[in-house]
């Protein structure tokens, strides 16, 4: 059970954080990029291989600290077919290091197309008599805007393969309220989405007490966190917006339950780009990322005690 696994890893490491692996070339130390440019020229292959080397180095440095990583698909799609291979290599390496993988895809559609997204990231593709996992993530972020028939294919992977999903409920961006806070029969839209999530999660509770259907709830909206937590006491929250987007550890406290669980807080650029603050041109990018991950862990743990 995917969320059960995530909770076990959070408990094991005493750390409710996830490291985003959203690398662009400007986030990667020049020495790494230059080496691959020399091998392959100014090509998408060189860029993708730079990303994989950087990601693997980060995971080597972080695997004993963070329980999970979150690659955002858009950064890999920037690199075309080589990016797709880079994403798969990143996920495989994460699993080899014992890390839980959240595929940040924010996808959805209806019917067969929604099923294709769900099978691509959480399920398997049948080729003749063989089933192959294209990406093999443990969970994925999904968009609820199309309603239940767009969510059902993802729920199928939760039921049959023990996967998890994180449904967009209240996102961290400044303009999220343009739609998410609109009144819908006496409640904001994000609250109505949370109510539907409770229905989608029926029958998907895990032994740890949390449900396989989780919610994306931004760190930048602490009051909304409180409301959504009341509506979804058993949902795990994926909390973006800490650090680079301006939220602090105090801003995320409402996302957690009294047991110190219930949420996992993301940092992407804060960890990936920590080397830019050391003045060593990235030679110490692993050490810098590790130090920032430890600082973040201690900051958040202190805030939720």
C-alpha positions in Angstrom: 0.0 0.0 0.0 1.6 3.1 -1.2 0.7 5.6 1.5 1.4 3.0 4.1 4.9 2.8 2.7 5.3 6.6 2.7 4.3 6.8 6.3 6.7 4.1 7.3 9.6 5.9 5.6 8.6 9.2 7.2 8.6 7.5 10.6 11.9 5.7 9.9 13.7 8.9 9.1 11.8 11.2 11.4 11.4 13.6 8.4 8.1 14.7 6.8 9.7 16.3 3.8 10.1 15.4 0.1 12.9 16.7 -2.2 11.7 17.9 -5.6 13.8 16.8 -8.5 12.8 19.6 -11.0 16.2 20.2 -12.6 16.8 22.7 -15.3 20.3 23.2 -16.7 20.8 26.4 -14.8 20.2 24.5 -11.6 23.1 22.0 -12.3 26.7 22.8 -11.6 28.6 23.9 -14.7 31.2 21.1 -14.5 28.5 18.4 -14.8 26.8 20.1 -17.8 30.2 20.8 -19.5 31.2 17.2 -19.3 28.1 16.0 -21.1 28.2 18.8 -23.7 31.7 17.7 -24.6 30.4 14.1 -25.1 27.2 14.9 -27.0 27.4 18.5 -28.1 24.6 21.1 -27.5 21.9 18.5 -27.7 18.9 17.3 -25.7 20.7 14.1 -24.9 23.5 16.1 -23.2 21.0 18.0 -21.2 19.1 14.9 -20.1 22.3 13.0 -19.1 23.3 16.1 -17.1 20.0 16.0 -15.3 20.3 12.3 -14.5 23.9 12.6 -13.1 22.8 15.6 -11.0 19.7 13.8 -9.7 21.6 10.6 -8.9 24.2 12.7 -7.0 21.5 14.4 -5.0 19.8 11.1 -4.2 23.1 9.7 -3.0 23.4 12.6 -0.6 19.8 12.6 0.6 18.7 9.0 0.7 19.3 8.5 4.4 17.6 11.9 5.3 14.5 12.3 3.1 11.9 9.6 2.7 10.8 10.7 -0.8 11.5 12.5 -4.0 9.2 14.3 -6.4 10.2 14.7 -10.0 8.0 17.2 -11.9 7.3 15.8 -15.3 7.4 19.2 -17.1 11.1 19.5 -16.6 11.7 16.2 -18.2 9.3 16.9 -21.1 11.4 19.9 -21.9 14.1 17.5 -23.1 11.9 15.4 -25.4 12.4 11.7 -25.7 15.7 11.9 -23.8 13.8 13.6 -21.0 11.4 10.7 -20.8 14.3 8.3 -20.4 15.8 10.6 -17.8 12.6 10.6 -15.8 12.5 6.8 -15.9 16.2 6.5 -14.9 15.6 9.0 -12.0 12.6 7.0 -10.7 14.5 3.7 -11.0 17.5 5.1 -9.2 15.2 6.5 -6.4 13.7 3.1 -5.8 17.2 1.5 -5.8 18.1 4.0 -3.0 14.9 3.1 -1.1 13.1 6.3 -1.8 9.4 6.8 -2.3 8.5 8.5 -5.6 5.8 11.0 -6.2 5.4 11.7 -9.9 4.3 15.3 -10.1 2.2 15.2 -13.3 -1.0 17.0 -12.5 -2.7 15.1 -15.3 -6.2 14.2 -16.1 -8.7 13.7 -18.9 -11.7 11.4 -19.4 -12.2 7.9 -20.4 -9.4 6.0 -22.2 -7.1 9.0 -22.0 -7.3 9.3 -18.2 -6.7 5.5 -18.1 -3.6 6.0 -20.3 -2.2 8.6 -17.9 -2.9 6.4 -14.9 -1.3 3.3 -16.5 1.7 5.3 -17.7 2.7 6.7 -14.3 1.2 4.2 -11.8 0.3 1.1 -13.8 1.6 -1.0 -16.6 1.4 -1.2 -20.4 0.7 -4.5 -22.0 3.0 -5.5 -24.8 1.9 -8.9 -26.1 1.7 -11.2 -23.1 4.0 -8.9 -21.0 3.1 -6.1 -18.7 5.7 -3.3 -18.4 5.7 -0.3 -16.0 6.5 2.7 -18.2 7.5 4.9 -15.2 6.6 2.9 -12.0 6.0 5.8 -9.6 4.5 5.1 -6.2 2.0 7.9 -6.4 1.1 10.8 -8.7 -0.6 14.2 -8.5 -3.8 14.5 -10.4 -6.3 17.2 -11.4 -9.9 16.8 -10.2 -11.4 19.4 -12.6 -13.0 16.7 -14.9 -14.8 15.0 -12.0 -15.2 11.4 -11.0 -14.8 9.8 -14.4 -11.4 11.5 -14.7 -10.3 10.2 -11.3 -11.6 6.7 -11.5 -8.8 5.3 -13.7 -6.3 6.5 -11.0 -8.4 5.0 -8.3 -8.3 1.7 -10.1 -4.4 1.8 -9.8 -4.8 2.6 -6.1 -7.1 -0.4 -5.6 -5.4 -3.0 -7.8 -1.7 -2.0 -7.4 -1.6 -0.3 -4.0 -0.7 3.1 -5.5 -1.5 6.5 -4.1 -2.7 9.8 -5.6 -2.6 13.4 -4.5 -5.5 15.4 -5.8 -5.1 19.2 -6.3 -7.3 20.8 -3.7 -5.7 24.2 -2.8 -2.6 25.0 -4.7 0.2 27.3 -3.5 0.2 29.8 -6.4 -1.0 33.4 -5.8 -3.9 33.2 -8.3 -5.3 29.8 -7.1 -8.2 31.6 -5.4 -9.5 32.8 -8.8 -11.2 29.5 -9.0 -10.5 27.5 -5.9 -12.0 30.0 -3.5 -15.1 30.7 -5.6 -18.4 30.1 -3.7 -20.1 26.8 -4.7 -23.4 26.5 -2.9 -22.1 28.1 0.3 -18.6 26.5 0.4 -15.5 27.4 -1.5 -14.7 25.2 -4.5 -11.6 23.7 -2.8 -13.9 22.5 0.1 -16.2 20.8 -2.4 -13.3 19.1 -4.0 -12.2 17.9 -0.5 -15.7 16.5 0.1 -15.6 14.6 -3.2 -12.1 13.3 -2.2 -13.6 11.7 0.9 -16.0 9.7 -1.3 -13.2 8.7 -3.7 -11.2 7.4 -0.8 -13.9 5.0 0.5 -12.4 1.6 0.9 -8.8 2.8 0.5 -7.8 3.3 4.1 -4.4 1.7 5.1 -3.3 0.1 8.3 -1.5 3.3 9.4 -4.9 5.1 9.4 -4.3 7.2 6.3 -6.0 7.0 3.0 -4.5 6.2 -0.4 -6.2 9.3 -1.8 -4.2 12.4 -0.6 -4.5 16.1 -1.3 -2.2 18.8 -2.6 -2.6 21.7 -0.1 -0.3 24.7 -0.4 1.9 25.9 2.4 1.1 29.5 1.5 -2.5 29.1 2.7 -2.5 28.0 6.4 -6.1 28.9 7.1 -7.3 26.8 4.2 -5.1 24.0 5.4 -7.1 24.0 8.7 -10.4 23.8 6.9 -9.3 21.0 4.6 -7.7 19.0 7.4 -11.1 19.1 9.2 -12.8 17.8 6.0 -10.1 15.1 5.4 -8.7 13.9 8.7 -7.3 10.7 7.1 -5.9 12.2 3.9 -2.2 12.6 3.5 -1.3 16.2 2.4 1.4 17.0 -0.1 2.4 20.5 0.8 4.2 22.7 -1.8 5.2 26.3 -1.3 7.8 26.0 1.5 11.0 28.0 1.0 11.3 29.4 -2.5 7.6 30.3 -2.7 7.7 32.1 0.6 6.0 29.9 3.1 7.8 29.1 6.5 7.6 26.1 8.8 4.9 27.8 10.9 2.7 28.2 7.8 2.5 24.4 7.4 1.6 23.4 10.9 -2.1 23.2 10.2 -1.5 20.6 7.6 -0.4 18.0 10.2 -2.4 16.0 12.6 -1.7 15.7 16.3 0.4 12.5 15.7 3.0 14.6 13.8 1.9 12.8 10.6 -0.6 13.6 7.8 1.6 15.8 5.6 4.8 15.8 3.6 6.4 19.1 2.7 8.2 19.7 -0.6 11.3 21.7 -1.3 12.7 21.7 -4.8 14.9 24.7 -5.6 15.9 25.2 -2.0 17.6 21.8 -2.0 18.7 21.5 -5.6 20.2 25.0 -5.7 21.7 25.1 -2.2 25.1 24.9 -3.8 24.7 28.3 -5.3 25.0 29.9 -1.9 28.4 28.3 -1.0 30.6 30.0 -3.5 32.2 26.7 -4.6 30.8 26.6 -8.2 28.9 23.5 -7.4 31.8 21.3 -6.4 30.0 20.7 -3.1 26.5 20.4 -4.5 25.9 17.1 -2.7 27.0 18.5 0.6 25.1 21.7 0.2 21.9 19.8 -0.7 22.3 17.5 2.3 22.9 20.4 4.7 19.7 22.2 3.4 17.7 19.0 3.7 18.8 18.6 7.3 18.0 22.3 8.1 14.6 21.9 6.5 13.8 18.7 8.4 14.8 20.3 11.7 12.9 23.5 11.0 9.6 21.6 10.2 9.9 19.1 12.9 10.3 21.8 15.5 7.2 23.7 14.1 4.9 20.7 14.4 5.9 19.4 17.8 
